[in-house]
Amino acid sequence: MASIQDPEDRVLLLIWLASGFIKAGDRNASRSHLEEALALTPRLPLDWGDTHRMPKDEALSKIVGVQAESHDWESAFQTTSLIQQDNYRAWALMEIAARQVTAGDLAAALATADRLKEPDYRSGAKFRIAKQLESLGRYREAIDVLRSLLDDEQTSHQALVSIALLQVKLEEFTAALKTVEFLETRPLSQAAESGSPLSGRTQVLNQIIQTKARSGDFAGAESVVAELPIERQWLALERIGKIQGGKEGIQKIEAAFEQARPEAKDCVLKLLALSYEKVGVHEEAVRSANRARTAIGAFSVKGFQESFPGATPQLVKVNKRHHYRELSEVQARIHDLDGALTTLSLIDDSQERAGALSSIAFVLGYQKKPIAQLNKIIASRSSQERADAVLGYVMGRVEALDLKSEPLSPFGTQYCHWHYQ
């Protein structure tokens, strides 16, 4: 480490090592590294400026984070007192409060939050405390903390929604719905910063549906769908079908397809393709993927403008590329390589096409397909595309060898659903 002279690099390395020593149970070594890092902070700039180097206050806040990780509260507060900028000082105190919760001292965590005199930072710290309690399964204590934020116009909406979502985790569904119904009786100004009353109710209903479905109560989950705004009901049906799986789940996904907006139908069809493949109905999987390709080809400015006013031809073109790319990966996952290559040919951007090719190669590697199939997809490609595809294939093979690794994550997280959540 002596060869590292740059103060920013050296501080970051020392902080990283200090955290590692805590995990290894050597608190003395951790403290020694943090003291060395602390001594270097005066050599850091006061702000980002034109150099884009880490400011002193950011380094100090990172040091506080590790001191709090080791439960060295006295040192953590001393370092916090050196921080000049409000945002970094607030972050440091929030980190201390979160660690105090983990250590089992909620009263100390709340006292730390109260050190923040600015209302926004203080409420932010309490939200952080509630989130930490939630992560520990201490839902009722989290609700109590959130209730302390209900008298503040700026935080009451978010607090009520958070309380309702925790009540869902406790399976207190009626209480959760009553909590969000209270939003509708509040002045609209109280929801201005954090969304409308409807969005809060929709979040809670969606959580109830997913909780019921995950517990195996699919009929109960489906009975709640009608309470959602009609334009969101298809997404709920799709989620239930995805959780339920099998033929019954496929039926719900089919129902979701009928209700989905035109610019989202391909998303449902992709999930349908994966679902059919999972139950061994390969022909229907391929047919669903082909229908998805047709749906993407039918994207239009008019159709997009119904959901996204102001949508431009360029936006539609970009979305086509993204959705074709995702479809090509889905087709590889359902073992329809010819279909994947056909879809690949419809992507009119070389960079997007190269990315799709690499994703297909990754799937082939993960599925342990013979190298001959990789050669098939990289024939006549540029040297860079071939290199990227080979790397993708190798990464897929490595992923498949890792027994602790999760299988390929379900489709839908990259492009298809983000703007509907």
Secondary structure, 3 states (H helix, E strand, C coil): CCCCCCHHHHHHHHHHHHHHHHHCCCHHHHHHHHHHHHHHHHHCCCCCCCCCCCCHHHHHHHHHHHHHHCCCHHHHHHHHCCCCCHHHHHHHHHHHHHHHHHCCCHHHHHHHHHCCCCHHHHHHHHHHHHHHHHHCCCHHHHHHHHHCCCCCCCCHHHHHHHHHHHHHHCCCHHHHHHHHHHHHHCCHHHHCCCCCHHHHHHHHHHHHHHHHHHCCCHHHHHHHHCCCCHHHHHHHHHHHHHHHCHHHHHHHHHHHHHHCCHHHHHHHHHHHHHHHHHCCCHHHHHHHHHHHHHHHHCCCHHHHHHHCCCCCHHHHHHHHHHHHHHHHHHHHHCCCHHHHHHHHHCCCCHHHHHHHHHHHHHHHHHCCCCHHHHHHHHCCCCHHHHHHHHHHHHHHHHHHHCCCCCCCCCCCCCCCCHHHC
